[in-house]
Amino acid sequence: MRDEFRDVYVLLRKMEGFEFDSLGYNICIHAFGCWGDLSLCLRLFDKMKVKSLGTRSFVPDLCTYNGLIPAMCSSGKVMDILIVLEEMKGSGHEPDAFSYRI
């Protein structure tokens, strides 16, 4: 279903006035991360952080980080993961059992 998911993602991104909420971002970051598309995961993560500056509804949460970290692991970005973990802790989120299993 990877191709179908990507098609829907592209279609939604082209829709005038459509914006993802934090759940939409989390789903996309997780899905594209599972499929090895780290660059798209990081772009979505950055967009989410930028949007969070204007409203608290887009703030990356523990699910966001837990979706991003496995994608980084798969890409061998171990040192970058340490930076992301520090950012996660700085935002008030502590790793949970899922985070540690990653």
C-alpha positions as CSV (number, residue, x, y, z in Angstrom):
1,M,0.0,0.0,0.0
2,R,3.1,2.2,-0.1
3,D,2.2,3.6,-3.6
4,E,-1.4,4.2,-2.6
5,F,-0.3,6.1,0.5
6,R,2.2,8.2,-1.4
7,D,-0.5,9.0,-4.0
8,V,-2.9,10.2,-1.3
9,Y,-0.2,12.2,0.3
10,V,0.7,13.9,-2.9
11,L,-3.0,14.6,-3.7
12,L,-3.5,16.1,-0.2
13,R,-0.4,18.3,-0.5
14,K,-1.8,19.7,-3.8
15,M,-5.2,20.5,-2.4
16,E,-5.8,24.2,-1.9
17,G,-6.3,25.0,1.8
18,F,-5.5,21.6,3.1
19,E,-3.2,21.3,6.0
20,F,-2.1,18.3,8.1
21,D,-2.7,18.4,11.8
22,S,-0.2,16.9,14.2
23,L,-1.8,13.4,13.8
24,G,-1.4,13.6,10.0
25,Y,2.2,14.6,10.4
26,N,2.9,11.8,12.8
27,I,1.3,9.2,10.5
28,C,3.3,10.4,7.5
29,I,6.5,10.6,9.4
30,H,6.0,7.1,10.7
31,A,4.9,5.7,7.3
32,F,7.6,7.3,5.2
33,G,10.2,6.4,7.9
34,C,9.2,2.7,7.7
35,W,9.7,2.9,3.9
36,G,13.2,4.4,4.3
37,D,12.4,7.9,3.1
38,L,14.3,9.8,5.7
39,S,14.6,13.0,3.7
40,L,10.8,13.3,3.5
41,C,10.5,12.5,7.2
42,L,12.9,15.3,8.1
43,R,11.1,17.8,5.8
44,L,7.8,16.9,7.4
45,F,9.3,17.2,10.9
46,D,10.8,20.6,10.0
47,K,7.4,21.8,8.7
48,M,5.7,20.6,11.8
49,K,8.2,22.5,14.0
50,V,7.8,25.7,11.9
51,K,4.0,25.5,12.2
52,S,4.3,24.9,15.9
53,L,5.8,28.4,16.3
54,G,2.4,29.9,15.4
55,T,0.2,27.5,17.3
56,R,0.7,24.9,20.0
57,S,-1.4,22.3,18.0
58,F,1.5,21.3,15.8
59,V,4.1,20.8,18.4
60,P,6.0,17.5,17.9
61,D,5.1,15.0,20.5
62,L,6.5,11.7,21.7
63,C,4.8,9.9,18.8
64,T,6.5,12.3,16.3
65,Y,9.9,11.5,17.8
66,N,9.2,7.8,18.0
67,G,8.3,7.9,14.3
68,L,11.4,9.8,13.3
69,I,14.0,7.9,15.3
70,P,13.6,4.5,13.6
71,A,13.9,6.2,10.2
72,M,17.1,7.7,11.3
73,C,18.3,4.4,12.7
74,S,17.6,2.7,9.4
75,S,19.7,5.3,7.7
76,G,22.6,5.0,10.1
77,K,22.3,8.5,11.5
78,V,23.2,7.5,15.0
79,M,24.9,10.8,16.0
80,D,21.9,12.7,14.7
81,I,19.6,10.5,16.8
82,L,21.4,11.7,19.9
83,I,20.6,15.3,18.9
84,V,17.0,14.5,18.3
85,L,16.8,12.7,21.7
86,E,18.2,15.8,23.4
87,E,15.7,18.0,21.5
88,M,12.9,15.6,22.6
89,K,13.9,15.9,26.2
90,G,14.2,19.7,25.9
91,S,10.7,19.9,24.7
92,G,9.4,18.2,27.8
93,H,9.1,14.6,26.5
94,E,10.8,11.7,28.0
95,P,11.5,8.5,26.1
96,D,9.0,5.7,26.8
97,A,9.4,1.9,26.4
98,F,8.8,2.2,22.7
99,S,11.6,4.8,22.4
100,Y,14.0,2.5,24.2
101,R,13.1,-0.5,22.1
102,I,14.1,1.5,19.0
